[in-house]
């Protein structure tokens, strides 16, 4: 048996290729949309990909199952559990098998047994692997978003991200039941999850790529709780805010993601085109650093640094799959950026401009660049005491609950566009976060919507915490 591990740190997404070296066949588990790494690995290992499978309809990236079926004729093994609302809708044109609890199939001498493990989603299944050369004993399980290292898949996404009311408590109870069944399996069973640290699919994922059931039984918080009601409360408490694009990813992967030509890049556009687009309020995402953007940017554009690990997450929060958009980015970064954006379904990249366009635009049009004004802890403390400022904290709800500035309102960065009407435009507004990174991005978003009463708090919340007593007494 051959096992290859693939990890995308930008999405904290793990996928796997399992091959039978005797027959030269291989299957990819939970593939992402960019299938080239799997094809390269298959060539290197002298196997060919005959199948693809996924544990559930993913919400955080575009699935690569349809691409593998279309490009290499892969047989698709997909969940048939969860009821009519959770059935794939694009399978008529591809060889496939819908899986139920207790089903099995083989790739060469490697056997996969299906275990229905609902909770994260109703249709979720896990794949128990048996190597035919090892007496048929279960070797490991591809757990998808069911069990992670140190955590379990959150059961609230259908409600908090997709807006399906009344599903999170039901999902938590199903997850508890799935765990009770899973506990009965042998301790030596290896666990290969679909995500690692940094994923929004749980709240405490470990950074280790794999684990064992025995280790998780001893260390994973979810295995320590025997009372269902306590488990439901615990698993639903403290979950991070899901990115806005999660709501559309479930639909895209259920209906079938579009088949695109990855080799086609968007064209480089002129300053004249930029001005036309700007006047029409077309979305233009400036991928330069937050400092470069703060020092000078074209009015109407917003910032999302390509260099940051959060690039895809925030792109998915600020853009939508239906509306063409444009980038300001170095040409040497374009291919990687386009690939990244397509991995979360943002296919309509209609063109790009280089960073040099920013200064040239100002020179050629005679218009000034916008800046992000900065303010200090001392100034904000004075204005808070005088009641002269609205403070918006763009950190996560858990961070905010642990401590925040006086009078501050919590609006998480990824959701800030949903609350524009509630952010005052008749008084100064100060934005802040932990380090200044998220708040500078938020300031750019508000500036792109015509708000000119925005400032960013220099420093971070920890600096405020350390200085708050002497500052507030002055």
C-alpha positions as CSV (number, residue, x, y, z in Angstrom):
1,X,0.0,0.0,0.0
2,X,1.2,3.5,-1.0
3,X,0.0,6.5,1.0
4,X,0.9,10.1,0.0
5,X,-0.1,13.1,2.0
6,X,-0.9,16.6,0.5
7,X,-1.3,19.7,2.6
8,X,-2.4,23.1,1.5
9,X,-1.4,25.5,4.3
10,X,-3.5,28.4,3.0
11,X,-6.6,26.4,3.5
12,X,-5.3,24.0,6.1
13,X,-6.6,21.3,3.8
14,X,-5.2,17.7,3.8
15,X,-5.9,15.2,1.0
16,X,-4.4,11.8,0.3
17,X,-3.5,9.5,-2.5
18,X,-3.7,5.8,-1.8
19,X,-2.1,3.4,-4.2
20,X,-1.9,-0.4,-4.7
21,X,1.7,-1.0,-5.9
22,X,0.8,-4.5,-7.1
23,X,-1.8,-3.3,-9.6
24,X,-0.5,0.3,-10.2
25,X,-3.9,1.8,-9.3
26,X,-4.5,4.8,-7.0
27,X,-7.4,6.8,-5.5
28,X,-7.4,10.3,-4.2
29,X,-9.3,11.1,-1.0
30,X,-10.9,14.6,-0.5
31,X,-9.1,16.2,-3.4
32,X,-8.8,19.9,-4.0
33,X,-9.6,21.6,-7.3
34,X,-6.0,21.9,-8.4
35,X,-5.3,18.3,-9.4
36,X,-1.8,18.7,-10.7
37,X,-0.1,17.7,-7.4
38,X,-1.9,14.4,-7.5
39,X,-1.0,13.8,-11.1
40,X,2.6,14.6,-10.5
41,X,2.7,12.2,-7.5
42,X,1.1,9.4,-9.5
43,X,3.7,9.8,-12.2
44,X,6.5,9.8,-9.6
45,X,5.1,6.6,-8.0
46,X,4.3,4.8,-11.3
47,X,0.6,4.5,-10.5
48,X,-2.4,5.8,-12.3
49,X,-5.4,7.5,-10.7
50,X,-8.5,5.4,-11.3
51,X,-10.8,6.8,-8.6
52,X,-11.6,9.7,-6.3
53,X,-13.6,9.9,-3.1
54,X,-14.7,12.5,-0.6
55,X,-16.0,12.2,2.9
56,X,-18.7,14.9,2.6
57,X,-19.7,18.0,0.6
58,X,-17.0,20.4,1.5
59,X,-17.7,24.0,2.5
60,X,-14.2,25.5,2.6
61,X,-12.8,24.7,-0.8
62,X,-13.9,23.6,-4.3
63,X,-13.7,19.8,-4.6
64,X,-11.5,18.2,-7.2
65,X,-13.6,15.1,-7.7
66,X,-15.4,16.4,-10.7
67,X,-12.1,17.5,-12.3
68,X,-10.5,14.1,-11.7
69,X,-13.5,12.4,-13.2
70,X,-13.4,14.7,-16.3
71,X,-9.6,14.7,-16.8
72,X,-8.6,11.2,-16.1
73,X,-11.9,9.3,-16.0
74,X,-11.8,8.7,-12.3
75,X,-14.6,6.6,-10.7
76,X,-16.3,8.7,-8.0
77,X,-17.1,7.3,-4.6
78,X,-19.4,9.8,-2.8
79,X,-21.8,9.8,0.1
80,X,-25.3,8.7,-0.5
81,X,-26.3,9.4,3.1
82,X,-27.9,12.4,4.6
83,X,-31.3,12.4,2.8
84,X,-32.5,14.2,-0.4
85,X,-31.1,17.6,0.5
86,X,-27.5,16.3,0.5
87,X,-27.3,14.5,-2.7
88,X,-24.8,15.4,-5.5
89,X,-26.4,16.8,-8.6
90,X,-23.7,16.5,-11.3
91,X,-23.0,12.8,-11.4
92,X,-25.1,11.7,-14.4
93,X,-22.1,12.3,-16.8
94,X,-19.5,10.4,-14.7
95,X,-19.0,6.9,-13.4
96,X,-19.9,6.9,-9.8
97,X,-21.1,5.0,-6.8
98,X,-23.2,6.5,-4.0
99,X,-22.0,5.0,-0.7
100,X,-24.1,3.9,2.3
101,X,-23.0,2.8,5.8
102,X,-21.5,-0.6,5.6
103,X,-20.6,-0.5,1.9
104,X,-17.1,-1.3,0.7
105,X,-15.0,-1.2,-2.4
106,X,-11.5,-2.0,-3.5
107,X,-8.6,-0.4,-5.3
108,X,-6.4,-3.3,-6.1
109,X,-5.9,-5.2,-2.9
110,X,-6.8,-2.2,-0.7
111,X,-10.3,-2.3,0.7
112,X,-12.3,0.7,1.9
113,X,-15.2,0.3,4.3
114,X,-17.8,3.0,4.6
115,X,-18.8,4.3,8.0
116,X,-21.6,6.9,8.2
117,X,-20.3,9.5,10.7
118,X,-22.8,12.4,10.6
119,X,-22.5,15.5,12.8
120,X,-20.3,17.9,10.9
121,X,-22.8,17.4,8.1
122,X,-25.6,14.9,7.7
123,X,-24.0,13.1,4.7
124,X,-20.6,12.8,6.2
125,X,-18.9,9.4,5.9
126,X,-15.5,8.1,6.9
127,X,-13.4,5.5,5.1
128,X,-11.8,2.6,7.0
129,X,-8.8,1.2,5.1
130,X,-7.7,-2.4,5.1
131,X,-4.5,-3.5,3.3
132,X,-5.0,-6.9,1.8
133,X,-1.4,-7.9,2.4
134,X,-1.9,-7.4,6.2
135,X,-4.5,-10.0,7.0
136,X,-7.4,-7.7,6.4
137,X,-7.1,-5.9,9.7
138,X,-8.3,-2.2,9.7
139,X,-5.2,-0.1,9.3
140,X,-6.6,3.5,9.5
141,X,-9.5,5.7,8.7
142,X,-9.8,8.8,6.5
143,X,-11.9,10.8,8.9
144,X,-12.6,13.9,6.8
145,X,-14.1,16.5,9.0
146,X,-15.3,14.0,11.6
147,X,-12.3,13.6,13.9
148,X,-9.2,15.8,13.8
149,X,-6.0,15.8,15.8
150,X,-7.2,17.2,19.1
151,X,-10.7,18.2,17.9
152,X,-13.8,17.2,16.0
153,X,-15.6,18.8,13.1
154,X,-17.9,21.6,14.1
155,X,-21.6,20.8,13.7
156,X,-22.9,24.4,13.4
157,X,-21.8,25.3,9.9
158,X,-25.1,24.5,8.2
159,X,-26.7,27.1,10.5
160,X,-24.0,29.7,11.0
161,X,-22.7,29.7,7.5
162,X,-25.5,28.3,5.2
163,X,-28.3,29.8,7.3
164,X,-30.3,26.5,7.7
165,X,-32.0,27.3,11.0
166,X,-32.3,24.7,13.8
167,X,-29.6,22.4,12.6
168,X,-26.6,23.0,14.9
169,X,-28.0,21.3,18.0
170,X,-29.2,18.3,15.9
171,X,-25.8,18.1,14.3
172,X,-24.1,18.2,17.7
173,X,-26.2,15.3,18.9
174,X,-25.5,13.3,15.7
175,X,-21.8,14.0,16.2
176,X,-21.9,12.7,19.8
177,X,-23.6,9.5,18.6
178,X,-21.0,9.1,15.8
179,X,-18.2,9.4,18.4
180,X,-19.7,6.8,20.6
181,X,-19.7,4.3,17.7
182,X,-16.2,5.3,16.7
183,X,-14.8,4.8,20.2
184,X,-15.5,1.0,19.9
185,X,-12.8,0.7,17.2
186,X,-9.2,-0.5,18.0
187,X,-6.8,2.0,19.6
188,X,-4.1,1.3,17.0
189,X,-6.3,2.7,14.2
190,X,-4.6,5.5,12.4
191,X,-6.6,8.7,11.8
192,X,-6.0,10.8,8.7
193,X,-8.1,13.9,8.8
194,X,-9.0,16.4,6.0
195,X,-7.8,19.5,7.9
196,X,-5.1,20.7,10.2
197,X,-4.4,23.7,12.4
198,X,-5.7,26.9,10.9
199,X,-8.9,25.5,9.5
200,X,-12.2,27.1,10.4
201,X,-13.9,23.6,10.4
202,X,-13.1,23.3,14.1
203,X,-11.9,25.3,17.1
204,X,-8.8,23.5,18.4
205,X,-7.2,21.5,15.5
206,X,-3.7,20.3,16.1
207,X,-0.8,20.8,13.7
208,X,0.3,17.2,13.7
209,X,-0.7,15.6,10.3
210,X,-2.1,12.4,11.7
211,X,-2.9,10.6,15.0
212,X,-4.4,7.3,16.3
213,X,-7.7,6.6,17.9
214,X,-5.9,5.6,21.1
215,X,-4.1,8.9,21.4
216,X,-7.3,10.9,20.7
217,X,-9.2,8.8,23.3
218,X,-6.6,10.0,25.8
219,X,-6.1,13.6,24.7
220,X,-9.0,14.9,22.5
221,X,-11.5,16.9,24.6
222,X,-14.4,15.5,22.6
223,X,-13.6,11.9,23.8
224,X,-13.6,12.9,27.4
225,X,-17.3,13.9,27.6
226,X,-19.7,11.1,28.3
227,X,-22.8,13.3,28.8
228,X,-24.6,14.2,25.5
229,X,-26.1,17.5,26.8
230,X,-22.6,18.7,28.0
231,X,-21.1,17.6,24.7
232,X,-23.6,19.6,22.7
233,X,-23.0,22.8,24.8
234,X,-19.2,22.4,24.7
235,X,-18.9,21.7,20.9
236,X,-21.1,24.7,20.0
237,X,-19.3,27.1,22.3
238,X,-16.3,29.1,21.1
239,X,-16.4,28.1,17.4
240,X,-14.6,30.6,15.1
241,X,-16.7,32.7,12.7
242,X,-16.9,30.9,9.4
243,X,-15.8,32.8,6.3
244,X,-18.7,34.1,4.2
245,X,-17.8,32.0,1.2
246,X,-18.6,28.8,3.1
247,X,-22.3,29.4,2.5
248,X,-21.8,29.1,-1.3
249,X,-19.1,26.3,-1.3
250,X,-21.6,23.7,-0.2
251,X,-23.9,24.6,-3.0
252,X,-21.1,24.7,-5.6
253,X,-19.8,21.3,-4.6
254,X,-23.2,19.8,-4.5
255,X,-24.2,21.1,-7.9
256,X,-20.8,20.5,-9.4
257,X,-18.0,23.0,-9.7
258,X,-17.4,24.5,-13.2
259,X,-14.7,23.0,-15.3
260,X,-12.1,25.6,-16.1
261,X,-8.8,25.9,-18.0
262,X,-6.2,26.6,-15.3
263,X,-3.7,27.7,-17.9
264,X,-5.7,30.8,-18.9
265,X,-4.7,33.9,-17.0
266,X,-6.6,37.2,-16.9
267,X,-5.3,40.0,-19.1
268,X,-3.2,43.0,-17.9
269,X,-5.3,46.1,-18.2
270,X,-4.6,49.8,-18.8
271,X,-5.0,52.8,-16.6
272,X,-7.8,54.0,-18.8
273,X,-9.6,50.7,-18.2
274,X,-8.9,51.1,-14.5
275,X,-10.5,54.5,-14.3
276,X,-13.6,53.2,-16.2
277,X,-13.9,50.3,-13.8
278,X,-13.4,52.5,-10.8
279,X,-16.2,54.8,-11.9
280,X,-18.5,51.9,-12.3
281,X,-17.8,50.6,-8.8
282,X,-16.3,47.3,-10.1
283,X,-14.6,45.3,-7.3
284,X,-10.8,45.9,-7.4
285,X,-8.8,44.0,-4.8
286,X,-5.4,45.5,-4.1
287,X,-3.1,42.6,-3.1
288,X,-0.2,44.8,-1.9
289,X,0.9,44.9,1.7
290,X,-1.2,46.7,4.3
291,X,1.5,49.3,4.8
292,X,1.8,50.1,1.1
293,X,-2.0,50.3,0.8
294,X,-2.3,52.5,3.9
295,X,0.3,54.9,2.5
296,X,-1.5,55.3,-0.8
297,X,-4.2,53.5,-2.8
298,X,-6.6,54.2,-5.6
299,X,-10.0,55.4,-4.3
300,X,-12.6,52.6,-4.5
301,X,-10.1,49.8,-4.2
302,X,-9.8,47.6,-1.1
303,X,-6.8,45.7,0.4
304,X,-6.2,42.0,0.8
305,X,-2.5,41.2,1.0
306,X,-1.5,38.3,-1.2
307,X,1.5,37.6,1.0
308,X,-0.7,36.7,4.0
309,X,-2.0,33.2,4.8
310,X,-5.5,34.7,5.0
311,X,-5.6,35.8,1.4
312,X,-8.1,33.2,0.2
313,X,-10.2,33.5,3.4
314,X,-10.7,37.2,3.1
315,X,-11.1,37.1,-0.7
316,X,-14.0,34.7,-0.1
317,X,-15.5,37.1,2.4
318,X,-15.2,40.3,0.3
319,X,-16.0,38.9,-3.2
320,X,-18.6,36.7,-4.6
321,X,-18.6,34.0,-7.3
322,X,-21.0,35.7,-9.6
323,X,-19.4,39.2,-10.0
324,X,-16.3,39.8,-12.1
325,X,-13.5,41.4,-10.2
326,X,-10.0,42.7,-10.7
327,X,-6.6,42.5,-9.0
328,X,-3.7,44.8,-8.3
329,X,-0.8,42.4,-8.0
330,X,2.7,41.7,-9.1
331,X,2.7,39.8,-12.4
332,X,5.1,37.3,-10.9
333,X,2.4,36.4,-8.3
334,X,-0.5,36.3,-10.7
335,X,-0.5,32.6,-11.5
336,X,-0.4,31.5,-7.9
337,X,-3.1,34.1,-6.9
338,X,-5.4,33.0,-9.7
339,X,-4.9,29.3,-8.7
340,X,-5.7,30.1,-5.1
341,X,-8.8,32.1,-5.9
342,X,-10.1,29.4,-8.1
343,X,-9.7,26.9,-5.3
344,X,-12.5,28.7,-3.4
345,X,-14.7,29.2,-6.5
346,X,-13.7,32.8,-7.4
347,X,-13.3,32.1,-11.1
348,X,-14.3,35.5,-12.5
349,X,-11.0,37.3,-12.4
350,X,-11.5,39.6,-15.3
351,X,-8.1,41.4,-15.4
352,X,-5.2,42.7,-13.3
353,X,-3.1,45.8,-12.8
354,X,0.5,45.9,-11.6
355,X,1.3,47.8,-8.4
356,X,3.1,50.4,-10.5
357,X,-0.3,51.3,-11.8
358,X,-1.2,52.9,-8.5
359,X,1.4,55.7,-8.7
360,X,0.9,56.1,-12.5
361,X,-2.9,56.5,-12.0
362,X,-2.3,59.4,-9.7
363,X,0.2,61.0,-12.1
364,X,-1.9,60.5,-15.2
365,X,-5.3,61.5,-13.8
366,X,-4.0,64.2,-11.4
367,X,-6.0,62.7,-8.6
368,X,-4.6,62.1,-5.1
369,X,-4.3,58.6,-3.7
370,X,-6.3,57.8,-0.6
371,X,-4.6,56.9,2.7
372,X,-5.6,55.1,5.8
373,X,-5.3,57.6,8.7
374,X,-3.7,56.2,11.9
375,X,-4.4,57.1,15.5
376,X,-2.7,56.4,18.8
377,X,-3.8,54.7,22.0
378,X,-3.6,58.1,23.8
379,X,-5.9,59.8,21.3
380,X,-8.4,57.0,21.3
381,X,-8.5,56.9,25.1
382,X,-9.2,60.6,25.2
383,X,-12.0,60.4,22.5
384,X,-13.6,57.4,24.3
385,X,-13.8,59.3,27.6
386,X,-15.2,62.3,25.7
387,X,-17.8,60.2,23.9
388,X,-16.4,61.4,20.6
389,X,-15.6,58.2,18.8
390,X,-17.2,54.9,17.7
391,X,-14.8,52.0,18.2
392,X,-15.2,48.9,16.0
393,X,-13.2,45.8,17.1
394,X,-12.8,43.5,14.1
395,X,-11.4,40.5,16.0
396,X,-13.3,37.2,16.5
397,X,-16.1,37.0,19.1
398,X,-14.0,34.8,21.4
399,X,-11.1,37.3,21.3
400,X,-13.5,40.1,22.0
401,X,-15.1,38.3,24.9
402,X,-11.7,37.9,26.5
403,X,-11.3,41.7,26.7
404,X,-12.0,44.8,24.7
405,X,-11.8,48.5,24.6
406,X,-14.5,50.5,26.5
407,X,-17.6,51.2,24.3
408,X,-16.2,49.0,21.5
409,X,-18.6,47.1,19.3
410,X,-17.5,43.7,17.8
411,X,-17.9,43.3,14.1
412,X,-15.8,40.5,12.8
413,X,-13.7,41.5,9.7
414,X,-15.1,38.8,7.5
415,X,-18.6,40.0,8.1
416,X,-18.1,43.8,8.2
417,X,-19.7,44.3,4.8
418,X,-23.0,43.0,6.2
419,X,-23.0,45.8,8.8
420,X,-22.2,48.9,6.8
421,X,-25.5,50.5,7.6
422,X,-24.8,50.1,11.3
423,X,-21.4,51.8,11.3
424,X,-21.8,55.5,12.0
425,X,-20.9,58.0,9.3
426,X,-21.6,61.1,11.3
427,X,-18.7,60.7,13.8
428,X,-15.1,59.4,13.8
429,X,-14.8,55.7,13.7
430,X,-11.7,53.9,14.9
431,X,-11.0,50.3,13.9
432,X,-8.8,47.9,15.8
433,X,-7.8,44.3,16.2
434,X,-4.9,42.4,17.9
435,X,-2.0,43.5,15.7
436,X,-3.4,46.1,13.3
437,X,-3.5,43.7,10.3
438,X,-7.2,43.0,10.3
439,X,-8.2,46.5,11.2
440,X,-6.2,48.1,8.4
441,X,-8.0,45.7,5.9
442,X,-11.3,46.7,7.5
443,X,-10.5,50.4,7.1
444,X,-9.7,49.9,3.5
445,X,-13.0,48.1,2.9
446,X,-14.9,51.0,4.5
447,X,-12.9,53.5,2.6
448,X,-13.7,51.7,-0.7
449,X,-17.4,52.2,0.2
450,X,-16.9,56.0,0.5
451,X,-16.4,56.3,4.2
452,X,-14.0,59.1,5.0
453,X,-14.4,59.2,8.8
454,X,-12.3,56.1,9.4
455,X,-9.0,55.7,11.4
456,X,-7.0,52.7,12.3
457,X,-5.6,52.2,15.8
458,X,-1.8,51.8,15.7
459,X,-0.3,49.1,17.9
460,X,-2.5,46.2,19.1
461,X,-5.0,45.3,21.8
462,X,-2.2,44.0,24.1
463,X,-0.6,47.5,23.9
464,X,-3.9,49.0,24.9
465,X,-4.3,46.6,27.7
466,X,-0.9,47.4,29.1
467,X,-1.4,51.1,28.8
468,X,-5.1,51.5,29.6
469,X,-4.8,52.5,33.3
470,X,-2.3,55.4,33.0
471,X,-3.9,56.5,29.7
472,X,-7.4,56.7,31.1
473,X,-6.3,58.6,34.2
474,X,-4.6,61.3,32.1
